[in-house]
């Protein structure tokens, strides 16, 4: 007899020992358990029979139910954990997005840091908070605070360890708050201080101090990445603001220096000449030579007229030339004024300029370069003819040429005009501000050529950030 036949024989004997009523009761319990399991009632069980024949089977079925219930609880816990984790990540991403958006929209650092002082206080349910900026080495100033009083604010801020390693990130830290602070300001609550460094390339620029419950963060990963990223983004904004301020200060000094050179090369020299002529007039009057006196008075009058003309020219030069006129219209006005001031010197304007609306900042730089080149030609070139050629094409490439037939650069350098040397460097700087190049050439006796070339692509240049960046350099 085969093994299968032996097994069937044993099973038949096993079932025959049960009464039909016991078997019917067991099957009904099994059916009821199955229906409850399918309905989601995983804690359901079947009664354990008194009959030894089905006791083990009832226990095994209940064990399966318990396993299903345990697996379900574990799945729910995992789902809840991942749901909370995703919610935390989403909140972190929303906070970082708020940081980036605020940096792009807000240029005032104090407003920016104060805004995120509120955000971070709500994020960690802090009892109090403050933000500090480093002014000098190991010296910080309070920018804003929440939930504290004047005596508390006078405390030295808590700062992270700063090893001045530009290759490493300064870590976020949590330190115990001293007992005297907890007693005096937080009603003896167990408080910790969350220190968020404001950093740029490993350089400490300031810090947030957030006074939180001692057990607020059990897991370091819950806060470290988020607050580190916030501190780094805000650090970039702080560093950029400082660089912008330095650049603006430098530009102001440079423009003042340029203006001073213009005054020295024109009006100051004329006034010095008038002063000398007045001394001569005084001597002539004492000699009682009426004819010579009138001659000196006429010279002084002529010099005063020249000074007045130079002053008006300076005002016109430094006044913003763009308004109701287009770029070419403004250049036409400059050329016309050049004709009136240059006597016998002839000037020609050649325009092959498209009807493109360039940003105001670009047009201003082009105008200033042409003004400076024409001023140098009028003062130093000894030229008979000056030509201004403006050309642009449909590909966004622009070319400006200012040339004369004067003495050339070498001869002009012999005049040692400091104002002109500064003017040349200023023109080069103006060209670089709009992403262009400036070339100045001129052999002795062959005149001077000033060439400006730049590209303007509306899809990359005509946006707010580009215009703002250029306008800060004006």
Buried (B, 14 or more C-beta within 10 A) or exposed (E): EEEEEEEEEEEEEEEEEBEEEBBEBBEEBBEEBEEBBEEEEBEBBBEBBEBEBBEEBBBEBBEEBEEBBEEEEEEEEEEEEEEEEEEEEEEBEEBBEBBEEBBEEBBEBEEBBBBBBEBBBEBBEBBBBBBBBBEEEEEBEBBBBBBBEEEBEEBEBBBBEBEEEEEEBBBBBBEEBEEEBBEEBBEEEEBBBBBBBBBBEBBBBBBBBBBBBEEBBEEEEBBBBBBBBBBBBBBBBBBBBBEBEEEEEEBEEBEEEBEEBBBBBBBBBBBEBBEEBEEBBEEBBEEEEEEBBEBBBEBBEEBBEBBEBBBEBBEBBBEEBBEEEBBBEBBBBBBEBBEEBBEEBEBEBEEEBEEEEBBBBBBBBBBBBBBBBBBBBBBBBBBEBBBBBBBBEEEBEBBBBBBBBBBBBEBBEEEEBEBBEBBBEBBBBBBBBBBBEBEBEBEEEBBBBBBBBBEBEEEEBBEEEBBEBBEBBB
